[in-house]
């Protein structure tokens, strides 16, 4: 795979943004490039920008205008494009629902494990097509330990309280889960539920990319809390993403050096 194409921006670090990250105050855009991959087009152009004095690549996971539902995201194209851009570290931002009592809306955590409940997604580059290599990729650490530590250290430096760990449940979406489904996830040991963490993490592993997640709780999962879930999401997305940006502003200079 070529990583030196002049058509593709180049940076060591990429941020894949989800809900609440499509607009990033302080991002000075250097260039925005539409990329093609063997797996089709990524969700959006790769945006190379300068944040906290360093260059990084930003990719809107749900596309420009936040229109692509979780199950229809071209995850393979997204990760392939980042690898082709010379990215080594991928920070995934995820707005999630809270299952564990210790992880309340407004909190941030750096998950340390994942369970994939999604289905029907193109989840591997080892797809049996001509020329594809069969790879039984190791997945003992779905989130790279060194990168996780960098994010936790950055949170401490930014004076942002961040939990260390928790298992992410990844459901199909775009509908939210039923209370019975959440009870099942809780019994399985999941602390939070999102819709985009897989196959994103698995594909990063196949490509040899260090991948970690900053997860922000934006609501209690159905059956855990009460009240208007969509109202909770709107409130906590608006107030919590500042914490994520503060962490990134501390982490990116370290990771890009």
N, C-alpha and C positions, 0 to 999 in steps of 0.2 A: 504494500500500500504506500503510495507516495504521500509524504507529508510536507512537500516543498512547493506545491503548485502555487504559482503567483495569483491564481484566481481565488484562493482560499486564505482567509485571514489566519494568522498564526499567534498562538498564546499558550502558555503552560497550564492555565487554569480556566475552567468553564463553569458557569452557573446555569443550571437548568431551572427556570422559574415556572411556578405554577400560579395558582390563585393568589392575587395580591402582589405579584412581582412583575407584571407586565409594564408597569410604570415605575421607574427607579430614579428618584431624585438624586442628583449628583453624578449621574452617569454621563460622561462626556463621550459621545459617539465618534469614533474614528472612521469606521466604515461599516456598511451593511451589505452582505454578500449572499446572493441566492446560490445554493450549492446543490448539485445533483450527485447522487450516490448510486451504486449498483442496486440499491433497494428502493429507489425513488427519491422523492424530495423530502427533506426534513420538515418539521412542523412549521418552521419560519426561517427567514434568513438568519445566518450567523451574524450577530452584531458584535463587532469588536469595539470595546470602549475602555476608557480610563476611569478607574475607580480607586480612590484613596492613593492616587499617584502611580498606580500600576495598571498594566493592560490585562484584560481578561475578555473572554467570549461569553456572551449572554445568548441563551436560546429559549424562546418562549415555547414551552412544552405544548400548550394548547393552541398555538398559532397566534397570529396577529388578530387582535379582537377577541381572543379567548373563545374560539368557536369549535375546536376539535374535542369531541368527548373522549374520555379516558380509553375506552376500548378501541377507538379508531386512530389513536396516535401512531405514527410510523416510528416506533421506538428504534427499530434497526437502522433506519436512515439517520435518525438523530444522533445516535452514538457513533455510527460510522463517520459522520461528518465531523464530529468533534475529534475523533482519532486522526482523521486526515488533516485537521488543522493544527496538529502537534500538541494537542491537549494531553496532559498527564494526570491531572487531578480534576475530578468532576464533583461539584457540590450541588446536590439536588435539594431544592426547596419544596416542601410539601405542607399543604394545609390539611390537617387531619381531624378526625373525631376522636374524642377521649373515651377510653374504656376503663383504664386504671384510675383509681381514686386519687393517686398522687399526681396525676397529670391533668390539671384543670385547664379550662379554656383560658387562653392568654399565655400559657406556659410554652416554653421551648424545650425540646429534647434532641439528643443526638442518638438515634436508635442504634442498637447493636445486633439485631436479628430481624428476620422477616419470614412470614408464611404467605405463600401465594395461593389465593383462592380464585384468581381470575381464570378465564378459559377462552380458547379460540383466538388468542393473540399470537402473532408471529414472534416467537419468544427466543429464537436461536439463529445464529448464523450457520450452524450445522443442520441444514434443512434437507440434506439428501440431494440437492441439485448438483448438476455436473460441475466439477471443480471445487465443490465445498469440502472442507476438511471436517471429519468427525472428531469432535473435541468433547471429552467428558470433563468439563471445566470444574476445578475445585471451588467449593462454595462454603467452606467452613466459616469464613468471615465475609458475609455479604457486604458489610460496610468496612472499608479498609481501616484497620486499627490506628495506623499512624495518622491518617487524615482525620479520623474521628478525634484523636487527641489534639490535633491542631485546632479544630473547631471548638473544643471544650476550653482549650487554653485561650483562644481568642475571646470566647464569651467571658471568661474570668477577667481578661484584660479590659474588656469593654464594660465591666460591671453589670453584665446581664446574667441573671440567674438562669442556668440551663441544666436540665437533668441529664444524667449520664446513663443512657441505655433505654431499654424497652423494645419489645417485639412489635414490628409493624405488620398488621394484616392488610393484604391488598385484595380488594374486592373488584368485581367487574365494572360496576357503575353503568350508566351515569346515575341511576336511582340510588338513593340512600338505603341503608340496610333496615331490615325489620328488627324489632326487639329480640325475637327468637334467634335471629342470625347473630346479633351482638352477644347474646348469652353464650352461643356456641364459640364465638371468637374468644370471649373471656375465659371459658373453660379450657380453650387451647393455649392460654397463656399470653394472649395478645394484649398490649397496653394501649394500642391506638389502631385506627382504621383509616386507610387511604385508598386511592384507586389507581395510582400511577407508579408505585415503587417497583413493580415487576411488570414486564420483563426488563425494566431499565437497569436494575442492579445486576441481573444475570448477564445481560449483553455487555455491560461495562467489564465484567469479569472475563468474558470471552475475549475481549479486545485488550486485556491487560491494563485497563484504566483503574486508577485508584478512585473509588467512589464512596461518598458518604452523604448523609442526609441531615438537613436541619428541618425538623418537623415542628410545626406550630399548631397547637390545639386551637381550633376555632369553634368548637361546639362539643357538648356532651353527646355521645352516641345515643341513638334511639333506645329508650328503655333505661338509660343510665341517669339522665337528667330530665328536666321538664321544661316546658315553654316552647317558644317558636324557634325551631332549629335554624331556619333561614335567617331569622333576625339575629340569632347568636353569631352565625357565620359572618354576616355583614359587619357586625360590631367588632368582632375579634380580628377579622382580616384587616380592618382599617387601623386598629390600634396596636397590633402585634408585629406587623412586618417591619416596623421601625427597629425592633429588637434584632431581627434577622439581618437587616442592613448594617447595624452596629457591629454585629459579630463578623460579617463579611469584610467590613472595612478594616478590621484588625487581622483577619486571617489571610486575605489576599496578598498583602505585601510579603508575608512569610512564605506562602506557597509559590509565589511567582519568582522568588529570588533564586 
